[in-house]
């Protein structure tokens, strides 16, 4: 499946999110690429083309059975089981992430929180013990964790990343505004509010 | 400038961020597209092509003068003055955003915080008074605010967005995992950790 453009893969979770809203909040059973596209600001042709990479999910006239498409997208995105996640960093952002109710219904669960600050270690956040980063490596190996979220100071982020990668983590969501060096088989996704805002200011004035 | 692909615009803040690191943390004066590319995991040809949309910034052999390129990128991205920002939502994430030290050095300042929860209104976060969302419209109009960050519950996010847009906001960073409907002249950028993680799980296993 590696010949499918990453930008297409990036849209699948958006489709999944909206389909779940249609099913669970609006109690709909079927939808169309037109309806989905209108709700997401994406053309219906784009949606049909994106989905066609993975098979035939809808029919001319009847459209998509929402629950079936949800199931298929979850299979494609490897969301048929819950992913346990390590969180590194128990500052303000770490607290917000640990307390975020949106992970579990969508396939993820932060199960361990680490920090290097002695005044935080031993405390709790969202019911989880804050452990020393010294235990990061052994926890990841023992629990076979593949995903991590990083919310630490810039000065330590590459060292933390190296530890995560050595321990077997294969996907990192990085909230620290700096590029991470990782091997090719490790995924990194970046979240930096300032780069997002600077992209928008280009279009202002 | 609107004929420049948005994906190019999206890379400029990444270049700016790395150039500032080179200048301020490593005290470098010059760099090359090769050095920049290696540090960012982007090809040097891509960097040269991206920058060529805006002029001639480097020379064969000598490369880029970092401070000059920083200045030019800040002009291109409309970062020659600080942008005041409204934050709507004073929950865990709102607290993390209000306390985030990374905005001000990069051109943004959260100056007002709003919430609808009576138990929060009148309190403070990061030294700012938490005001009622009822005052959102008048504040934005009076202060001529163009940018907003939203971190509110899903159920109210479109109503808040409508108020922001009616009041004159032209760029929104949305932390709520739902697509927003806005007029064409309003920019929206999305931050949803789960869609980012679901994009990565596609490549795992």
Interface residues (C-beta under 8 A of the other chain):
Chain A: X1 X6 X9 X10 X12 X13 X14 X16 X17 X18 X21 X39 X40 X41 X76 X77 X78 X79 X83 X85 X91 X92 X93 X95 X96 X97 X99 X100 X102 X103 X106 X107 X108 X146 X147 X149 X170 X171 X173 X177 X178 X179 X181 X187 X189 X191 X192 X193 X194 X195 X196 X197 X198 X199 X200 X201 X202 X203 X204 X205
Chain B: X1 X6 X9 X10 X12 X13 X14 X16 X17 X18 X21 X39 X40 X41 X76 X77 X78 X79 X83 X85 X91 X92 X93 X95 X96 X97 X99 X100 X102 X103 X106 X107 X108 X146 X147 X149 X170 X171 X173 X177 X178 X179 X181 X187 X189 X191 X192 X193 X194 X195 X196 X197 X198 X199 X200 X201 X202 X203 X204 X205
